[in-house]
Amino acid sequence: MRMSRMMLKTLREAPAEAELPSHKLLLRAGLVVPVAAGIYSYTPLGWRVHRKIEEIIRQEMDRSGAQEVHLPALQPREPWVQSGRDASMDAVLFRLNDRRERAFVLGPTHEEMVSLLAARHIQSYRDLPVTLYQIQTKFRDEARPRGGLIRVREFAMMDAYSFDSDWEALDQSYQLAYDAYFRIFERGGVPVIPVEADSGAIGGKDSQEFIFLTESGEDTILLCDSCGYAANAEKAEFRIPPAVASEPLAMERVHTPGQKTIAELAKFLNIEERQTAKAVFVMADGKPVFVVIRGDLEVNEVKLTNALKATNVRPMEDREVEAAGLVAGSASPVGISGIQVVADQSVVDATNLVAGANEVDWHLRNVNYGRDWTAALVADFSLARDGDRCARCSGTLHEQRGIEMGHVFKLGTMYAEALDVRFLDQAGQRNETVMGCYGIGVERMLAAVIEANHDKDGIIWPKDVAPFDVHIVALDLEELAVERTLTQLEEDCEKAGLSVLIDDRDDSPGIKFKDADLLGMPVRLTVGPRALAKGGVELRVRRTGEMEIVPADQVVARLKDV
């Protein structure tokens, strides 16, 4: 491909709205063009990379034994109602009606559709196991698209679904997908670690995320410095620091003028923050909930949502706090009525805590669970943080940022039960299939490849995802020797199966070299009078910067060793 005929425009500077390195380089290299928030068009160069990533995914999923299918992006709403996700994924669903007012959604994921397909074909244990996968467009009404391709509203995803006869068989299918993921990310040049994760709206028993650790990531990961335990902050377990031990004392009121935060209250009363009970107000599926947790801890909203079996949990707005009759800064579960109260295990295990008195500028000392108040629900919904002790050993948890590259789930029978995916076993009994689910976002992987492979000058593509194998910079093309050498190189590379991008534009060498570094092909060949005078073609490896002069008729052979 000659750049003089290619639809490609590079930028010297990234637009101001681009923050992440990958976003800046995607725009500067002309790989994508923004259309609206979270929606992008791909240029020919960007689409070549997209297709390369898709091909890696296909090769490795095929190698794992999975079979490719294609499922509709436009989906009837009824299966979503059957599965319960019409409600649980309501916030991100794009909805529409056809001309007959029948309800449809644009698929954010495809568990329902693949279950309907499987139900038509899986009849007997002889039809199992089977894993189906696709690469299909997804649509999610994300509230805050960000980071270029990191979080978008329209994107391509590889989603795979395994169907097995029991949990032991699922473990084998899960491992095959797990191993395929490592091969995919290794070939894409993105180092990942598996971490425990919450299953979220997809549901299921267990799940793991594959995380690329980077400061530009949007996920918080907790890593143990001793045993290697790793989990997303939404899921991470930790050892809660022990409460201050003491015998229960009589409850008493104490005047606390102007003390509204836990830090202020602890300092005013000369106590530790772990000796207080923190009140947190949330709305869970539209209903007010009074959450109580020890003052030195924070609420993990995901754990809380799961404990409440809710679809949506959010902090109360000021008007909602007032409508519920709660006293911000001095709220207490003691004597409260008309609102559901839930307690973190930390306050149940503690004695003589300081809590609000439900009166401005007053608190209660020596508040004890069971004697002075009770909760409708007691659970663990505290948030693990940097420096907490590991729940698996005596090590310390450390926070790191990361990008979720892929997610694998053990779904179990939830979709099989809802959508009737059953089979006859060897005894003639009808059973639900046990499902697994495995997803990789192509756009997110593309962005992560750039995040993991760039320098101050531009992108450094790994070989398997590079849009072209070789970038040839032609200088002084009007000279016959240069034109002949270029033509011969182009033919030799084509015969060897190497794709070539040729910069034959009428621009200065400086512009051409800068664009070659920005676009980041694995190897740059410079064909010009100076190199020819030295005996050949200048070969430069993009990743290392190593340069050498190679005779023109030996270039292809040399490229095999680079």
Summary of the structure (lengths in Angstrom):
residues: 562
radius of gyration: 29.3
end to end distance: 21.5
largest distance: 99.4
contacts: 1876
relative contact order: 0.14
helix: 30%
strand: 32%
